[in-house]
Amino acid sequence: MAGFTVAIVGRPNVGKSTLFNRLLEQRKAIVDDQSGVTRDRQYGIADWNGKTFNVVDTGGFVAGSDDVFEREIRKQAKVAIEEANLIIFMCDVTTGITDLDSDVANILRRASKPVYLVVNKVDNHQRQLEATEFYSLGFEHIFFLSSMSGSGTGELLDELVSNITPEMGEASLDTDLPKIAIIGQPNVGKSSLLNALVGAERNIVSDIAGTTRDTIHTHYNMFQKDFMLIDTAGIRRKTKVNEDLEFYSVIRAIKAVDESDVVMLLLDAEKGVTAQDLSIFSLATRKGKGIVVLVNKWDTVEKGTNTARDYEKELKQRLAPFSDVPVIFTSVIEKQRIFKAIETALEVYDNRKRRIQTSVLNEILLKAIEAYHPPVVRGIPIRIKYVTQLPTHTPAFAFFCNLPDDVKTPYRNYLENQIRSNFNFTGVPLKIFFRKK
């Protein structure tokens, strides 16, 4: 359940990114920043009182020049109204209400979504008094806080998660069919891929309007298998928000990831993997989705003897630590390997549902543990007695041992590699837990 999306909007330098980092901070214990993920992530998953939600910081999406600023920020406010479930509108007590704040407030007041006005940098009594002028903007929910020190963020979060109901974010498609999302940067070939599949296989079963009116779910039958394709590209905009708005395509991609079982991440062969792609990849990984990477426009790349092999090796280094993912070189225009892509996505879907019997797990993994013991801690050897697969949606394993808190990342990685080399979990993130025996 992580389909609830919160967007933070407001003019530059009011502290949006600081608040964004603080919201994600709550989750540090569970989700480590994986190496290879860019520092300036503009979106992530926050967790408060057991409820998770997506957070998008619009601050990272505005070009530098002043005249562009104002136009972009208004545009973002409009996109946030359309796409997010809740909007945090941020202002700064030290500057008071500016013209741009008033403009954005006018746009947001017309929203049918909840808008929380957050006045930042309220960190002493004097500023508490000055902040009262923001009541004149006419919003029902107002919070005074300091995103730097964190004071006041608890109240904001308590109120925010009260909007998240259990069924939110569960895709309301009553179907057991595999759901495959096509995501990637603008102009990488998402629509062309879909059209190539549709054009070649005229056996679409039906179009189901998505849970949100902006992702289209198409029911296909291919290789005697039924599945749904979730497309984030083929939608005509209702309003004239600029098509290439990065922030807009990101919110779309996050929604598609939430609704899918398997994500097909499309890359442009010439551009390779961008920071944005890595962020989406890491998001899909943390949400436990299956992943297939498609390197599109492969026909445009000059090839030598080992071009594909070298390209794949370099790509997997960028994706590390989770690099057990299928990489397929496609050309949508030439219809090269596009059906192989679907076939692979369906295999990854099966891998994600794979259950390993406890007896088989123990037989294989206890031998691997015997062959390479966990390190000794404070003079005490770590002893792993038993392992079992947990009954979760995505593959997760619990290792029972005497010192669960002392097992470090390198050994965790060793165990994950042992699971992967003995059982086929290609394309699927694994979760590994250590529990007290």
C-alpha angles and dihedrals in degrees: 000000000000103000097113110104126198120192122200111211134174141107122300123287098018090116103265095143093047091054090045091054091047092052091051091044090073087069099047092107092058103032117041116199100256117227111254093041112114117251095229095064111170095198139032146144122278127195127202126170091343095309119113128203140169118253123201120192107204090193092088093057104065125099118233109249119094099233091051090049098067095045093046094048092052088048091051092051089055092048091048090054090053101040112026126073093219134014128214108202109198128204134170122239092205093066098035120214111336128196090255091052089053092049093051090045089055091054094045096047088068092056120116088206123084112271119198115199108212118192108201134205093036095147105140141037095261092054090046087062093045091051092065090080087074090071085077089071087074104233121148097214113054126167128186112205147143110234088190096061095023095234110150096015093105092062090047092051094046090054093042097054091048085077093060113092122192094252094051114112093016100120104245092222107124093212139113090204117123109264114213120188123204110212138162143114121314114278095018093118106268095137092042090052091052092046091048090053093044093044094050096042111043090183101100105152098204146326114242117193105238127248086258114041091238106064116064120214114206120189112220138182117207133150087010087297130116121217142153123242115209109206123194095180110056098070125114112220119247093208127035097254107154108273097223095054103139095205089055095053090047094055088048092052092049090053092049091051090051093053097045138082094201128026122210105203111202118207130185107242092219097046097039121197116342129203088255091054090051091052092051090045091052091046091052090047093052091048088054096241123155113251135206119179117214117195100204130195088037088150089070094058121095108236134212129176099293102017095128094043093050092044092052092048092052092044092053090051088058092049094048138159088039101045103139090104129125113249116200124188109218141173110201092190092054090037087235114170095336091132090047085057092056092044090052092047089054090050090051088050089056091047090054090056094046116129120195119206113246093233092054092046092052095045092055103033098043087057089051090049090049090052093051116021123207112256121273113256122209087339093307119111115230107236120199108198106174144002133203138173112245121232094248134133091250125039111279129165132200121208113197114214145148098254107030095166094055100060105110131212098261091058092043087054090050091054092046090051090051091052091048095047092051101038130034109251096142112158094014126106112229125212117212124194132184116214134187112261 
